[in-house]
Amino acid sequence: MHILFNMITLYFGGTLFLQFLGGKKLLTTYIFGGVSGAAFYILAFNYFPAFSDVVKVSYALGASASVLAVLVAIAIYVPDYTVQLVLFGRIKMKYIALVFVLIDVLSIEKENPGGHIAHLGGALFGFTYVMLLKKNHNMFDFFKPVAAFFKKLFTPKPKLKVEYKKNGRPLTDDEYTKVRAEKQKKMDAILDKISKNGYNSLSKEEKEFLFSASNR
């Protein structure tokens, strides 16, 4: 039932998340929400005296922190977005997320305290990540140069180098684009002439150009 509830919550929150923020941010929120939850769990169980008797035999298992990170993130991004829930009617996203967080806060003293602490870690990440996004700050921007470096490092270089020339002189990209556009314009004019007056209406030069272009 725990897994089923997580799947339903992820589908519900993830679908809405994709609609507003896209797949890349969803993946980021899911992964780092889980990491944040794990960090909260580890810190709490190693530094809070209340867990000193069970820390050696405790372990974290599940994806609830990731799921709650996604749900809280989209609730913070569109807090007044209203959804229709069976038995409860129309409810705004901010209230749904608030209920989830309150349940975890109130359940820490009961069974599975580590799980609820991890949930709160995921929720905190989702909240922080989207609050920064709303202020046009992406906390992972500093990863972009590193990612670009490794992408360049592992991208295979083309084995064939193509160089375009005109009158024996290599063309720049802009020059090549201009020459190509001119040729296309000439080709369109020739084809238009054929459609109106037939192939025999072409001049010798136009026929040679058409023949050369068809060979290429």
N, C-alpha and C positions, 0 to 999 in steps of 0.2 A: 504493500500500500504506500510505503514511503517513496519507493521508486516511481510508482504510478503518479503520485501527487506531484513529484518533481517534474515528471515529463509533461503533465498537464499545465503546470505553472510555467515551465519553459516555453511550451508552445504558445500559450496565451501571451506572456510577456515578450517572447522573442518575435512573434509575428508583428506586434505593435512596434517593437524596436526596429525591425527591418524597414517598416514603413517610413519611419522618421529619421533614422540614423545610419542605416545600411549594414551590410554584412561584415565589413572589416571591423567596425566599431563593436558590433555584436560579439565577434570572436575575441577581440581585445578584452571586452568587459567580462566575458565568460571565463577566459583563462586567468586573467589577473584578479578577478573577483575570487576565484578558487584559491589562488596563491595568497591573497590577503586573508581569507578565512583560515587557511592553514597557519599563517604567521600568528594570527590572533590566538588560535588554539595552542600552538607551541609556547608562546610567551605566557599565556595564562596558566597553563599547567606546570610550567617550570618556575614561575616566579610568585604565584599566589599560594600562600601556605595552606589554604583549604584543599588543594589538590596534591599535597606532598605525599599522601599515603597511596595514591593511585597512579601517580605519574609514570611509574615504571611499567605498569601493565596497561596503560591506556593507549588508544590509537584512534586516528581519525579515518573515517571511511565515508565516501559519498560525494555528491556534487551539489549539495544544497546551498553552499556558500556561493557558488557560481550562479545558480538559478536565482537566488535572492538578489545578487548583484545586478543581474539583468532586469529584474522586476523593479527594483528601486531606481535604477538608472533611468528607465523610460518614464517612471512615475515622476521623477524630478524634472525630466525634460518637458513632459506635457502633463503637468499636475492636474489640470482641469479637464482633461480628456475623460469623457464619460463612457462607461461600458455597461452592458446589460448582463446581470448575473442572475442565474436561476435562483429563486427563493428570496433574493435580496433586492431585485430591481436595478435601477440605474444608479451607479456609484462612480464617483470620480477616482482616477488612478491614485491620487495622493492619499486618499483614505484607505485604499486597498493596501498600499505599501506600508502605511502607518500601522495597520492592524497586524501585518506580518511581523514587523519589527517589534511591536509591543508584546506579541505572543512569545517571541524569543527572549525578550528582556525578562518577562515574568516567569519564564520556564527555566531559567538558569539554575534556580535552587532546587528544581525537581530532577527527574531522571534525564540523562544525557546532557549534562551541562556543557561538555566540550563541544557537542554539536551545535548547541544554541550560541555559544561564544563564536564559533566559526561562522555561523550564519550572520552574526552582527559584523564580523570582519568583512564579509562579502558585501553586505549592505552599505558599510562605510565606504568601500571602494567605489561602488556604483554611484553613491551620492557625490563623492569628491570628484570623480571622473567627469560626470555630466555637469556639475556646477562649474568646473573649469572650462568645459566645452562651451557652455552658454556665455562665457566671458571671452570666447575666442582663444582659449589657451588649451593646448593639447599636451598633457603631461608626458606623452611619449614622443614629442617632437625631437628630443635629443637622440632618439634611436635612429632617426631618418638618415643622417650621414653614415652611420655604421651600416645600416641596411643597404644603402646605396653602394658602399664600398664592397660589401660581400656579393651583391648582385653583379657588380662590374667584374669582380674577381672570378666568379664562377660562370659568367656568361661566355660561351664559346665565341671566339673571334671568327669572322667569315674567312674562309680559305681563299675565296675568289675575290679579287679586288677589281672593280669595274671603274674605268676612267673614261670620261666622255671628252671628245676633242672636236674642235672646229678650226679648220685651216691650220692644223698641226698644233694648236694651243689648247691645253686642258681647260675645260669649262668649270666654273664654280657651280654650286648647287642652284643658285638663283638664275644664272645664265642658262643652265641646262633646262630648268623649269620653263623659262621663257621660250627657248627654242622648241621645246616639246609642245608648248601651247600653240605656237605659230604653225607647226606642222599639223596639229590636230584641226586648227581652224581651216587650213588649206584643204585637208582631207574632207572636212564637212562640206566645204563649198563644192568640191568635185562630186561628191556623192549626191548633193542636192541638184547639181547640173545634170547628172545621169538620170535621176528620177524624173526630171522635167522634160529633158530633150533626148535622152538615150545616150548610150556609150559613144556612138559615132560623133556626137557633138563635141567631144573632148579634143583639145589640141594635143600635138605630139608630146609636148612637155608634160601636160596633165596625165597622159597615158603612162609615160615613163615614171612619173611620181607615184601613180597608183600601183604600177607593177612593182616598183621598189618597196613600197610600203607593205604590199601583200607578201613579199618574200621575207620581210623582217617579222 
